[in-house]
């Protein structure tokens, strides 16, 4: 267990302990996101480390416009909308147990992580 908590984390823990925040909501919204953008995107003095490989910023400049066009394109909007709809349907309408709620949350989080990753490339 962490020895120090942020103010937000302390407030969430208080709500959980008072019974005002259900366990499933507490877990899926605040503890589930184990992989962050920092895990897949690390800036180093020699470039950017992606998937354990250092890629120079010059190399990424070549794909930055492509990444920007992808995020603005119809394909990404449709895929993102479809994933969000499926995840929300699974969590709020079809879920019969905690596993299905967590799976829906993970779908939403992965979509957000992909968008953040591609967005960082587009801004190089």
GIWOBEL-V317901 format. One record per backbone hydrogen bond with DSSP energy under -0.5 kcal/mol. NH is the residue of the N-H (numbers start at 1). CO is the residue of the C=O. E is the energy in kcal/mol with one decimal. If there is no record, write none. Layout:
NH/CO/E
NH/CO/E
This chain:
10/6/-2.3
11/7/-2.1
12/8/-2.3
13/9/-2.3
14/10/-2.1
15/11/-2.3
16/12/-2.5
17/13/-2.7
18/14/-1.9
19/16/-1.3
20/15/-2.2
21/15/-0.9
26/22/-2.5
27/23/-2.8
28/24/-2.6
29/25/-2.4
30/26/-1.6
31/26/-0.6
31/27/-1.6
32/27/-1.4
34/32/-2.5
36/34/-0.5
39/36/-1.4
40/36/-0.8
40/37/-0.6
41/37/-1.7
42/49/-1.8
44/47/-3.4
47/44/-1.0
48/55/-3.0
49/42/-3.8
50/48/-0.7
50/53/-2.9
53/50/-1.9
55/48/-3.3
55/53/-0.6
60/56/-1.7
61/57/-1.7
62/58/-0.9
62/59/-0.6
63/60/-0.8
64/60/-0.9
64/61/-0.6
65/61/-0.7
67/63/-2.5
68/64/-2.2
69/65/-2.5
70/66/-2.2
71/67/-2.3
72/68/-1.7
73/69/-0.9
73/70/-0.7
76/70/-0.6
77/73/-1.8
78/74/-2.6
79/75/-2.6
80/76/-3.1
81/77/-2.3
82/78/-2.4
83/79/-2.6
84/80/-2.6
85/81/-2.5
86/82/-2.5
87/83/-2.6
88/84/-2.6
89/85/-2.4
90/86/-2.3
91/87/-2.5
92/88/-2.8
93/89/-2.1
94/89/-2.1
95/90/-0.9
100/97/-0.5
101/97/-1.2
102/98/-2.6
103/99/-2.4
104/100/-2.0
105/101/-2.2
106/102/-2.5
107/103/-2.0
108/104/-1.9
109/105/-2.4
110/106/-2.7
111/107/-1.9
112/108/-2.1
113/109/-2.6
114/110/-2.5
115/111/-2.2
116/112/-2.3
117/113/-2.5
118/114/-2.7
119/115/-2.3
120/116/-2.2
121/117/-1.8
122/118/-2.2
123/119/-0.9
123/120/-0.5
124/121/-1.4
